[in-house]
Amino acid sequence: MASFVSTHLLLAVLFISFFQFNLAARRLADTQQPLLFQYHNGPLLTGKISINLIWYGKFKPTQRAIISDFITSLSTSTPTTAQPSVATWWKTTEKYYHLINSKKPSTLLLSLGNQILDENYSLGKSLSNQQIETLASKADVAVEGFCMSKCGTHGSSKGASIQGKSNKFAYVWVGNSETQCPGQCAWPFHQPIYGPQSPPLVAPNNDVGLDGMVINLASLLAGTTTNPFGNGYFQGPKDAPLEAASACPGVYGKGAYPGYAGDLLEDPTSGASYNANGANGRKYLVPALFDPSTQSCSTLV
C-alpha cells in the first residue's frame, strides 16, 4: 500500500527531446563509503534549457523568490560578483563533459523559464509518482514515498509531439519539508531525527523549509544533468544510483563528518551558515559535488 505524507510541492520542468526515465533522490540513509564513480557511455544534457517551475500548493512570493533566484544563480552568463558563488559550484558539472570529449566538450546553459502557480491543488492533495508526471506534463500535497526514503526525485516522461517528432520532458520534484520531514530533508537547518544531535544551523534565507528545498533541488539538478538517461555518470546499481551530488551525502564544506556539515561561511549579521553567494545578494548552502577527475567530493569552502 502506498504511503503518503502531506507537503507542498515544487516541480521544476526541463523541456528537452528524447529524454528517458530515470529516478534519483537525496538519499536519507546513504552513509556507506563511496564506490567507483563510472561513466556508462550515455549522453548528458546539452544546449540551452529553460527550467519551468510549477508551484503546487500555497507558497508565499518571498518563498518563490528564494528558488527562482537560485535558478538564476546557476548561469555563468550573469555571474555573481561575490565569491564563492552558485555559478562556480555549478561549473564542477562541466568536468563531466570534458571527460567525454576534452577537445570539444559540449555545453549546457540553464535559465529560469515560466512559473506556474497551482494553489488550488488541481490534482488533489494526494499525488502518486504517476500523477506527478501528469502534473509536470500539464505545465498541504501528499507524495508517494516522501519522507520514507527520499526528499525528491528526478525523472522524465513523454510530452506532446512537436512537428511530428517525439518529445519528452525532464522533471524534478522536491517537497517543502519544514513541517513534515525537516529532520530528514531540511538538515542541517533542523535537528536530525537520527545520528549525532548537533545544533541546527541558521538558514541563510531565514526559511528552513525553502533553504532545505534548495539543497534537494541543487542535488537533483546535478543528477539530472549528468545522468539524464540512466546511462550517464553514476555509481552503484542503475536502479538506485548515486549521482553527482547524492554520492556525497551530508558534505557541504571541508572537514565534514556525520552530524557535521563542514567548515562553512557565516553571515556576520544573521549568523546564518552558507557556502555560496547567489543572485540578488542571496546566500545559499549547496551540496558537495563528486569530481570525476579526482574521484572525490568537491566543496566550495
N, C-alpha and C positions, 0 to 999 in steps of 0.2 A: 504494500500500500504506500502510495506516495506521501511524503511528509511535507508540510508547508509551514513557512514562518512568515509572519507579516512584516513587510518593509516597503519603503518607497524604492522605486526602480529607475535607473538611468540606462538607456540604451544608446550606445554610440555605433552608428551605422556607417560603414565604409562601402561605397558603391564601386565595385570593380567587376571585371568579366572573368568567367570560367573559374570561379572560386569554389573549392571543395570543402566539405565539412571537416572541422577539427574542434576538439574540446580541450580546454585547459582551465586552470584556476590558480588563485593564490592558495596553495595547499595549506591546511591548518596544522598539519602534524608531520611535515617533512623535516625531520631532524637527522636523517642519515647522511653519511659522508657522500660528497659529490661523486657521480660516476663519470666515465669518459664522455665528454660532450662531442657529438658527431654530426657531420653533415650527411644527409641521406639523399643527396642528388636531386632534390626538388627545387623549383623556383621560389624566390622570395617576392614580396610585394615591391613593385617599382612604379615610377611615374608620379603624376600629380593626383593625389587622392584627397577628397573632402571628407571630413568627419561630421556627419549629421547627428545631432543629439535629440533623442526623444525622452522627454521628462514625463514619466508615468507616475502620477500621484502629485501631491502638492509640495512644491519646493519654492522657497522664497527667492525673489530676484537676487538677493545677496548670495544665496547658496549657488544659484545657477552661474553667477559670475565667477565663483571660485573655479568651477570646472572649465568654463569657456576660456578664461584667462590661461588656464593650464594648457589647453589645446593650442591656443595661440603661441604659447611659450615654446612649443616644440620646434617651431620653424626657425631655421638658421638664416632665413632671408631677412628677418627683422630681429636680429639678436639683441638680447638683454645686455645692457652695459655692465651691470653688476655681476661679478663672478664669485663663486661658481654658479652656473646657470642651468636651467632646464634644457636649453638647446645644447649645451656642452654635454650634459648627461646623455641626451638622445643620440649624439654623434657616435657614441660607442657602438650603436647598431650598424654603423657604416662598415665596421671591421668585418662583419659577416659577408657583406657584398664584396669587399676587397679579397677575401679568401677564395671566393668563387672565381673572380676574374680580376687579378691585380692590375692588368694593363688597361682595361676599360671597364671599371666597375659600374654597375647600374646604380641609379639614384632614386630616392624616394622623397617626395615633398608632401608633408601632411599640412592641411589647413582646416580651419573651422568652417563648416558648411551651415546648413539650415538648422534651426532649433524648433522643435515641435512640442507644444505643451498639451498633455493629456491628463488634465487634473480630475476628470470625471470617470476615470477607470473604464475606458471603452470596452475592455475585455473582462471586466470584473476585477475582484481583489484577490483571486487565487489563480496563479498562472503556472502552467506546466512548461517544460522546456519547448515543447512544440508550439505552444501559444506565444512564447517569446519570439520565435521565428516569425509567427504570423504578425505580431505587433511590429517587428522590425521591418517586415516587407510592406506594411501599410505606411509606412513612413514614421496608506496602510495596506501594499500588494504582497501576496504570498507567492514565493517562487520555489519550485520543486528543488529540494536539496540544499537550499540556502541555510547556512549555519551548520548543516550536517557534515559537509566535507569540503566546502568551498565558499569563497566570498564573491564569486562571479565566474563567468565563463566567456570564452570567445568561440565563435563558430561561423558557419555560413549556410546559405540556403539559396534556392533558385529564385530569381527575380523575373520580371516580365521580359519577354523577348523584345529586343530593340533592333529594328530594321532587319528582321529575320534572323538575327544572331542570338544564340542562347547566352543569357547573362545570369550571374549570381552576385550576391552581396555578402560582405563580411559584417559581422556584428560583434559587439562586446556588451555584456550587461554587468552592472555592479549595483548592489543594493546600498541604501543608506542604513548603515549598521549602528547608528547612535543609540537606538533604543532596543534593538533586537539582539545583535551579536557583537557588541563593542569589545568584549574581552577576546574575541577571536579575530574580528575583521577591522577593528579600529586601533589595535595595538600598534605602536607604543603610546598612543594618546589615551588609552584606557587601561585599567588594571587587567592583566591577563587572567583567564579562567583556569589556567594550569601553568606549571613550571614556576621558575623563580618569580617572586612577587615584588619586583622593583616598582617604585612610584611611577605613575604615568607621566609622560612629558606634556608640556603645554602645546596645544595645537597652533600652528603658525597663522591660520586664518580664523582662529577662535571658534572653530566648529568641528567637534570631534568626529561627527558622522561624515561630513564632507571632506575633511582632511584625510580620513581613512579611505574614503572613496577615491581620492586622488592616488593614493598608494596602489590600490587594487586596479584602477584604470590604467595607470602607468605600466604596471606589470603585464597586464593583458594586452595592451597595445604593442609592447615589445615582443610578446609571444606571437601575436597576430602577424606582425611584420616579418619575423624571422622563421616562422614555421606555419605559414598560411594553409598549406595543403596536407599537413601531416607527414610530409617527407622533406622538410627543411632541416633546420638545426634544432636538435633536442637530445636529451639523454634519457636512458631508461626505456621502458616499454612504450610502444606507439600509442596504446590506448590510455596511458597515464603518463604522458611525457613531462619532464622537467625542461622548461624553456629558458629563454634569455634572462628573465628575472626570477621565475619560480625556482630556478636552480640555486638561488642564493637566498633562501628564506631567512627573514629576520635580520638581514645585514643592511645597514644604512650608512655606516661610517667605519673607519678603521678601528680595530680593537673590539669589534662586535663579538658577542657570545650569547648563548641562550639567556634571555631575560634582559640583555643589554644591547641597545640598538647601535652602539658605537659612539665614537667621539664626534659629536655634532656641533654645528654652529648654534649660537644662542642670541636671540634678539635682545639687546640691552634694555629696551623699554618694556616689552611684554614678557620677557623670559621664555618665549616660545623657542622650540628646537626645530631646526631645519637644516637642509644641506644644499638647497638650490634656490636661486633667485628667478623670478618669472616676470611676465608682462604686468604692466600697471603697478609696479612696486610690490608684487606678490612674493611671498616666500613659501616654499613647498618642501615636503620630505618625500624623496623619491627612492625607490629600492636600488640596491646594487644590481648591476648587470653582469652577466657572465661574459668575460672577454675571451673570445675563441682563439685569439692569438697567443694568450698566455695560459689558457685553460684554468683561469681563476676568476673569482668575483672582484669586480672593479667598482670602487666607490668614488664619489666626488670629493669627499673630505676624509 
